[in-house]
């Protein structure tokens, strides 16, 4: 494995030459249904700290560990940049552990990394796309090595792992409720009380009242204004196979500073009052049921498509998905065509270079499709048609 203390090399994809139109459908939920009940979550309980974003909640966990210069955070090789930002902001380093195609951790290689020496202070382990990962082995390893385990629940607000409710097995856990609820912001950190003698979490220190006002206005709109049905008219038109994407601005840079999404203006901010209110009072029964139904619908849609495959083929009981992960055969041309149609898709193409083949392959080929509870039937039908238009066997011969 590469020396973890070497400067970070970041692979970046600049979409500006492509001229992508705005997404025609929202990637995140923008309206709530109100009600009581539904799946429980440790992040709805007391004792959690509520920051503006999960990245700043992660910084609070690292500060509680006295993480600083010379310390290393173990991070998965497939990651978004904001998973690295808090460690870099604190003057520390990140070391990357490889993953299997399922995005489960490779314990054999993790053991070799740690045995190779270094000041490994914590390990960040995510539950990707809403699917709880197995934690028994990695939790035991971290305890044996004296490494703090931080459960990254940014994609997983509900559900149960092999060690109990998600968010309860690590020394710390972080979550991003705005990815599940129609709130303006929200990042949660919780401590599970296993680090006797360690410094405790420091709460946020300030509020931005202009942001609070915007969040309140958004809540009032959701509460009092009935949404108009979204109708996406017109079938998506396939770009001809002769239409190739413009040359991408693809570059590798040496960068050991936080990303542009890590904002000094947001450090230390509380999450908005309105965001906390929505999280506690949204109808979780509808949220979970609708997300599961849309995920199953996506499985049915992609089953007949030859130019892609779902990363996950089953939806276990109790899983509340965040996004639908889809692996494209052609991560350049098909991604370009989908984006030109206005498809709402994300991918992590701003990523640190590592020796992990899975991360390298998934960086530009694994796309994230919305399956949230606010999607209407017309929006889902249009997205399904767009996906078939680009990725169907017919389009492959177009």
Buried (B, 14 or more C-beta within 10 A) or exposed (E): BEEBEEEBBBBBBEBEEBEBEEBBBBBBBBBBBEEEEBBEBBBBEEEBBBBBBBBBBBBBBBBBBEBBEEBBBBBBBBBBBBBBBBBBBBEBBBBBBBBEEEBBBBEEBBEEBBEEEBBBBBBBBBBBBBBBBEBEEBBEBBEEEEBBBBBBBBBBBBBBBEBEBBBBBBBBBBBBBBBBBBBBBBBBBBBBEBBEEEEEBEEBEEBBEEBBEBBBEBBEEBEEEEEEEBEBEEEBEBBEEEEEBEEBEEEEEEBBEBBEEBBEEBBBBBBBBBBBBBBEBBBBBBBBBBBBBBBBBBBEBBEEBEBBEBBBEEBEEEBBBBBBBBBBBBBBBBBBBBBBBBBBBBBBBBBBBBEBEBBBBBBBBBBBBBBBBBBBEBBBEBBBBBBBBBBBEEBBEE
